[in-house]
Amino acid sequence: MPDVHRRRPPRAVRNRPTFAPIAALTVALLLSLLPALAGCSNEEAPAESPRLLLFGVDAGTWNILTPMMQAGELPTLTSLVNRGSYGILKTGVPIQSPQMWTSIATGVVPEKHGITRFTAEIPGTDREVPVTSNMRKVKAFWNILSEADVTVGIVGWWPSWPAEEVNGFVIAQRAWPVNWSRHGIPFGAARDRSGRLMVEDFDGRTYPEELYADFEPFIVTEEDVTTSELALLFPDPSFTDPAKQFHARWVFAKDKTFADAGLAMLKRHKPDVFAVYLQGTDVVSHYYWGYQRQEGFTVSPADERLYGRVVRNYYRYVDGVIAAYLQEVGDETAVMIVSDHGFETKRDLKERWERGEKIRTVEGGKDVPWDHGVDGIFIMTGPGVRKDNRLPDTSVVDVTPTMLAYLGLPVAEDMDGTATVEAFEASFLDGNPVTTVATYETGGPQGDQTPMESPMDEGIKEKLRALGYIE
């Protein structure tokens, strides 16, 4: 079974000289073509540079997507699959989110990019903090694109705090203050006498720093989720148990914050490449997966009515989020949808669990027979992308190389991934052959890679403990 720790043989590519930064090329090209363009009609004008929209859907799985698409429940994702290329995106082991989202963003395995656990120890202390972006040892796609004068917008990526300087903007994951709060009082925040949320100020939540003022009005806390919004996930009005609703409420609040803020920033700044991360499909799977009769679980009629559709309802919400973004960007923007891993019923553990035996899953450390799986999702559509095209299995380390190739930039030879050229039309490859460059890791170390502390740390760790990821 392939994983990101074993590099696949490179696909055949045509080499050509490394591209100069896009802005410089554009200026030179326009200068050379000005006389000819003066007499061109609109139809003859050269095409704009490609644009790309990337959705990171945590734990996105075909185990849910396929039956829902067949039932007509996910119109946006179904349309993207029909109009593009799709397949299984293999992840690495251990199947943990910060490692795999960083492999997606860099094209290299965790041993190279340096994010190998959920937490890291601060040197000279016994304190561990959640991993931070400055620990990454290689450039992410937003660094590479920024250096090529491509504008970027990054929203909620894991890990992305502290926000890095880019040619565009970053809203770091820790810009949302409610990482774990059963009582509506976020870690790193308090409420004044009027009840207004007072968030502790700390650097790096956005780049540029002043962007936080534009982001803050979009913050939604768990207690802010309205009854009508909650009904998207729990349509039965008799369901009012706060403890059973809690996990869906807080992650919906987080995703709504980033989805709404991201769409507003996309409209305002119009970056060439935009990426947004959504976590809820993972969280609701951990807590509500076992209520699904479709997965072979025995569920009482009352529990099925209250909880049996939560996972699928969250996918419906994500489908709607993607639809809103697509309406903004139009058909000329390429779209990629990827997950860091899948989610599945562990059939062997399920049999033992049903016999009353004590079980323990490997990844989440939970005593239930469902958890992360190695088969994630990859969907891509846009100009030059093959339609209704089932791809061979690809890897999380192939995402950044594929993105670079589509945008006309070289793939680094020291990346562990390769461009998924099977997703591209032959005519697109004829006009845009995949090129390579030795490395993007020039200029020495990127800075201090010591883990950093933030007011969010204890909330993040408490959440990870509840999921069994850390002790």
C-alpha positions in Angstrom: 0.0 0.0 0.0 1.7 3.2 -1.1 2.4 6.0 1.4 4.3 9.3 1.4 7.3 7.7 3.0 8.2 5.9 -0.3 8.9 8.1 -3.3 7.3 6.8 -6.5 9.3 6.7 -9.7 9.2 10.1 -11.3 6.9 10.5 -14.2 8.4 11.4 -17.6 8.7 15.2 -17.8 10.2 17.6 -20.3 12.9 19.8 -18.8 13.4 23.4 -19.8 15.1 26.4 -18.2 13.7 27.6 -14.8 11.0 30.2 -15.0 11.9 33.7 -13.9 9.4 35.4 -11.5 6.0 35.7 -13.2 5.9 39.5 -12.8 9.2 40.0 -14.6 8.1 37.6 -17.4 4.8 39.4 -17.8 6.4 42.8 -18.1 8.9 41.6 -20.7 6.2 39.8 -22.6 4.0 42.8 -22.7 6.8 45.1 -23.9 7.6 42.8 -26.7 4.0 42.4 -27.8 2.8 46.0 -27.4 3.0 46.8 -31.2 1.1 43.7 -32.1 -1.4 44.1 -29.3 -2.3 47.6 -30.4 -4.1 46.1 -33.3 -5.6 43.0 -31.6 -9.3 42.4 -31.1 -10.5 41.2 -27.7 -10.7 37.7 -29.1 -7.0 37.8 -30.0 -5.8 39.1 -26.6 -3.6 36.7 -24.6 -5.2 34.7 -21.8 -4.7 35.7 -18.2 -2.4 33.7 -15.9 -4.2 30.7 -14.4 -5.9 31.1 -11.0 -6.4 28.4 -8.5 -8.7 27.8 -5.5 -7.7 25.1 -3.0 -10.0 23.6 -0.3 -8.5 21.5 2.5 -11.3 19.2 3.8 -10.0 17.4 6.9 -10.7 13.6 6.8 -12.6 14.0 3.6 -13.5 10.4 2.5 -15.0 8.8 -0.5 -16.8 6.5 2.0 -19.1 9.4 2.5 -18.8 11.3 -0.7 -19.6 8.4 -3.1 -23.0 7.4 -1.6 -24.0 11.0 -1.0 -23.2 12.0 -4.6 -25.1 8.9 -5.9 -28.1 10.1 -3.9 -27.9 13.6 -5.3 -27.1 15.2 -2.0 -23.8 16.9 -2.9 -24.6 18.9 -6.1 -21.5 21.0 -6.1 -19.0 18.3 -5.5 -20.8 16.0 -7.9 -20.4 18.7 -10.6 -16.7 19.1 -9.9 -16.1 15.4 -10.2 -18.0 15.2 -13.5 -16.2 18.2 -14.8 -12.7 17.2 -13.6 -10.3 14.6 -12.4 -10.6 12.8 -9.2 -9.3 9.8 -7.2 -7.8 8.6 -3.9 -5.1 10.7 -2.2 -2.9 8.4 -0.1 -1.6 9.7 3.2 1.4 8.7 5.3 1.7 6.9 8.6 1.1 7.9 11.4 -2.1 9.4 10.0 -2.0 12.8 11.8 -3.2 16.1 10.6 -0.4 18.6 11.1 2.2 16.3 9.5 0.0 15.5 6.5 -1.3 19.1 5.9 2.3 20.2 5.9 3.3 17.5 3.4 0.4 18.7 1.2 1.7 22.2 1.4 5.4 21.3 0.8 5.5 18.2 -1.4 7.9 16.5 1.0 7.6 13.8 3.8 7.4 14.8 7.5 11.1 13.8 8.1 12.1 16.5 5.7 9.6 19.3 6.6 10.1 18.8 10.3 6.5 18.6 11.5 6.4 15.1 12.9 4.0 15.3 15.9 1.1 17.3 17.2 3.3 19.0 19.8 6.9 19.9 20.4 9.0 20.5 23.5 10.4 24.0 24.1 14.1 23.5 24.5 15.4 23.7 28.1 11.9 23.2 29.6 9.5 20.4 30.3 6.7 22.3 28.4 5.2 21.0 25.2 3.3 23.3 22.8 1.3 22.6 19.7 3.5 22.7 16.6 4.0 26.1 15.0 4.7 27.2 11.4 8.2 28.4 12.1 9.2 24.8 12.9 8.8 23.9 9.2 12.2 23.3 7.6 11.2 23.8 3.9 9.1 26.3 2.0 5.4 25.8 1.6 3.6 26.5 -1.7 2.7 30.0 -0.5 6.4 30.8 0.0 7.3 29.5 -3.4 4.5 31.3 -5.2 5.2 34.5 -3.3 8.8 34.4 -4.6 7.4 34.0 -8.1 5.3 37.1 -7.7 2.1 35.1 -7.6 -0.4 36.5 -5.1 -1.7 34.2 -2.4 -4.4 34.1 0.3 -4.2 31.4 3.0 -7.0 30.9 5.6 -7.0 28.6 8.6 -4.3 26.2 7.4 -2.9 23.7 10.0 -0.3 24.7 11.2 -0.1 28.3 10.0 0.7 30.3 13.2 2.6 32.5 13.3 1.4 33.9 10.0 4.2 34.2 7.5 5.1 37.1 5.3 3.8 36.4 1.9 2.8 38.2 -1.4 -0.8 38.5 -0.2 -2.3 37.6 3.1 -2.5 34.8 5.7 -5.2 34.3 8.4 -3.6 31.7 10.8 -5.6 28.9 12.4 -5.1 30.5 15.8 -6.8 33.7 14.7 -10.0 31.9 15.8 -9.8 32.0 19.6 -12.1 29.2 20.6 -10.0 26.1 20.3 -11.8 24.3 23.1 -14.6 25.8 25.3 -17.5 24.1 26.9 -18.7 27.3 28.5 -18.4 29.9 25.8 -15.2 31.3 27.4 -12.4 30.7 24.9 -8.8 30.0 25.9 -6.9 33.2 25.5 -10.0 35.3 26.0 -12.5 36.6 28.6 -15.8 38.4 28.8 -16.3 41.9 30.2 -19.3 42.8 32.4 -21.5 43.2 29.4 -20.7 39.8 28.1 -18.6 41.0 25.2 -15.8 38.7 24.1 -12.4 40.1 24.9 -9.7 38.2 23.0 -6.1 38.4 24.3 -3.9 40.1 21.8 -0.9 38.3 20.4 1.2 38.6 17.3 1.1 36.5 14.2 -2.6 35.8 13.9 -2.7 37.4 10.5 -0.3 38.7 7.9 -0.3 41.6 7.6 -0.9 42.2 11.3 -3.5 44.9 10.6 -5.7 42.4 8.7 -6.8 41.0 12.0 -9.1 44.0 12.4 -10.9 43.0 9.2 -11.1 39.4 10.3 -12.3 39.9 13.9 -15.9 40.7 13.0 -16.3 37.3 11.4 -15.4 35.4 14.6 -18.2 33.0 15.6 -18.0 31.2 19.0 -19.8 28.0 20.0 -22.4 29.9 21.9 -23.0 32.2 18.8 -24.3 29.3 16.6 -28.0 30.0 16.1 -30.8 27.5 16.3 -31.4 27.6 12.5 -27.7 27.0 11.9 -27.6 24.1 14.3 -30.6 22.7 12.5 -28.4 22.2 9.4 -26.7 19.4 11.4 -29.4 18.4 13.8 -32.7 18.9 12.0 -34.8 17.2 14.7 -36.0 20.0 17.0 -36.3 17.7 20.0 -32.5 17.4 20.1 -31.5 19.9 22.8 -28.7 18.0 24.7 -25.8 20.5 24.9 -23.3 17.8 25.7 -24.2 15.8 22.6 -24.3 19.0 20.4 -21.0 20.5 21.7 -18.5 19.0 19.3 -20.5 19.8 16.2 -21.3 23.4 17.5 -17.7 24.4 18.2 -16.2 23.1 15.0 -19.1 24.6 13.0 -18.4 27.9 14.6 -14.7 27.6 13.6 -15.4 26.6 10.0 -18.1 29.2 9.6 -15.6 31.9 10.8 -12.9 30.9 8.4 -15.3 30.1 5.5 -17.1 33.5 5.7 -14.0 35.5 6.4 -12.1 33.7 3.6 -14.8 34.4 1.1 -14.9 38.1 2.1 -11.1 38.4 1.7 -11.2 36.5 -1.6 -13.7 39.0 -2.9 -11.7 42.0 -1.6 -8.1 41.0 -2.5 -8.6 38.5 -5.4 -5.4 36.6 -5.0 -4.1 34.4 -7.8 -4.1 31.3 -5.5 -6.4 31.0 -2.5 -6.5 28.2 0.1 -8.9 27.6 2.9 -8.9 24.7 5.5 -12.1 23.2 7.0 -11.9 20.9 10.0 -15.5 19.9 10.8 -15.7 16.8 8.6 -13.0 15.3 10.8 -14.4 16.3 14.2 -18.0 15.2 13.5 -16.7 11.9 12.1 -14.9 11.2 15.4 -18.0 11.9 17.5 -20.9 10.8 15.3 -19.6 8.1 13.0 -21.0 5.2 15.1 -24.6 6.5 14.7 -24.6 5.6 11.0 -26.6 2.5 10.1 -25.0 2.8 6.6 -21.7 1.8 8.3 -23.3 -1.4 9.8 -23.8 -0.1 13.3 -26.8 -1.0 15.4 -28.5 2.2 16.4 -31.8 2.8 18.2 -34.5 4.7 16.2 -34.2 7.7 18.5 -30.4 7.9 18.3 -30.5 7.5 14.5 -33.1 10.3 14.2 -31.0 12.6 16.4 -27.4 11.8 15.4 -27.5 9.5 12.4 -27.2 12.2 9.8 -24.7 14.6 11.5 -21.7 13.4 9.5 -23.6 13.6 6.1 -25.2 16.9 7.1 -21.7 18.4 7.7 -20.7 17.3 4.2 -23.8 19.0 2.9 -22.7 22.2 4.7 -19.2 21.9 3.1 -20.8 21.4 -0.3 -22.6 24.7 0.2 -19.5 26.5 1.3 -17.7 25.4 -1.9 -20.7 26.5 -4.0 -20.5 30.0 -2.6 -16.8 30.2 -3.4 -17.3 28.9 -7.0 -20.0 31.5 -7.6 -17.4 34.2 -6.8 -14.5 32.9 -8.9 -16.3 31.5 -12.0 -15.4 28.7 -14.3 -12.0 30.1 -15.4 -10.5 29.4 -11.9 -9.1 25.9 -11.3 -10.3 24.2 -8.2 -8.5 21.5 -6.1 -10.2 19.7 -3.1 -7.9 17.5 -1.0 -7.9 15.8 2.4 -5.0 15.0 4.7 -6.4 11.5 5.2 -9.7 9.6 5.0 -12.1 8.2 7.6 -13.4 4.6 7.9 -14.9 1.9 10.0 -12.2 -0.5 11.3 -14.0 -3.7 10.4 -11.7 -6.0 12.3 -12.0 -3.9 15.5 -15.8 -3.6 15.0 -16.2 -7.3 15.2 -14.3 -7.4 18.5 -16.1 -4.3 19.8 -19.5 -5.9 19.1 -18.4 -8.9 21.2 -17.6 -6.6 24.1 -13.8 -6.8 23.8 -11.6 -3.9 24.8 -10.2 -2.2 21.6 -7.9 0.7 20.9 -7.5 2.4 17.5 -4.0 3.3 16.4 -4.4 6.9 15.3 -6.9 8.4 17.7 -6.2 6.2 20.7 -10.0 5.7 21.1 -11.9 2.7 22.2 -14.3 2.8 19.2 -14.0 1.0 15.9 -13.7 4.0 13.6 -10.9 6.4 12.9 -8.6 7.9 10.2 -7.9 5.9 7.0 -5.1 6.1 4.5 -7.4 6.9 1.6 -8.2 10.6 1.3 -9.7 12.5 -1.6 -8.4 14.4 -4.6 -10.6 16.4 -6.9 -9.4 18.9 -9.5 -11.3 20.8 -12.2 -10.6 23.9 -14.4 -9.3 24.9 -17.8 -6.9 22.2 -19.1 -8.0 19.6 -16.6 -9.5 16.3 -18.0 -13.2 15.8 -17.4 -14.9 12.8 -15.7 -11.4 11.3 -15.3 -10.7 8.7 -12.6 -7.1 9.1 -11.6 -4.6 6.4 -10.3 -3.9 6.7 -6.6 -1.8 9.8 -5.8 -0.1 10.9 -2.6 -0.4 13.9 -0.3 3.1 14.9 -1.4 1.9 15.2 -5.0 -0.5 18.1 -4.3 2.1 21.0 -4.3 3.9 19.6 -7.4 0.6 19.3 -9.3 -0.3 22.9 -8.3 3.1 24.2 -9.4 2.9 22.4 -12.7 -0.6 23.7 -13.4 0.5 27.3 -12.6 3.4 27.0 -15.0 6.1 26.8 -12.4 8.8 24.2 -12.1 8.5 21.2 -9.8 11.5 20.9 -7.4 13.6 17.7 -7.9 14.1 17.4 -4.2 10.4 17.2 -3.5 9.2 13.7 -2.7 6.0 14.2 -4.8 5.5 14.6 -8.5 3.0 16.4 -10.6 -0.2 14.4 -11.3 0.0 14.9 -15.1 -2.8 12.3 -15.6 -5.2 15.1 -14.5 -4.3 17.3 -17.4 -5.5 17.3 -20.9 -3.0 16.4 -23.6 -3.4 19.8 -25.2 -2.7 21.5 -21.9 0.6 19.5 -21.5 1.6 20.2 -25.1 1.4 23.9 -24.4 2.6 23.7 -20.8 5.1 20.9 -20.4 6.1 20.1 -16.8 9.5 21.5 -16.0 11.8 21.0 -13.1 14.3 22.9 -10.9 16.8 21.4 -8.6 15.4 23.0 -5.4 13.5 26.0 -4.0 15.4 25.7 -0.7 17.9 28.6 -1.4 19.1 31.2 1.0 19.9 29.1 4.0 17.7 28.4 7.0 14.4 30.2 7.1 14.8 31.5 10.7 14.4 30.4 14.3 12.7 27.0 14.3 12.1 26.9 18.1 8.5 26.1 19.0 6.5 29.2 20.1 3.9 29.7 22.8 0.5 31.3 22.4 -2.6 31.9 24.5 -4.3 29.1 22.5 -1.9 26.3 23.6 -3.8 24.8 26.5 -7.1 24.8 24.6 -5.5 23.0 21.6 -3.9 20.4 23.8 -7.1 19.8 25.7 -8.9 19.1 22.5 -6.1 16.8 21.3 -6.3 14.9 24.6 -10.0 14.4 24.2 -9.4 12.9 20.8 -6.7 10.6 22.2 -3.9 12.1 20.1 -1.7 13.2 23.0 -1.5 12.1 26.7 
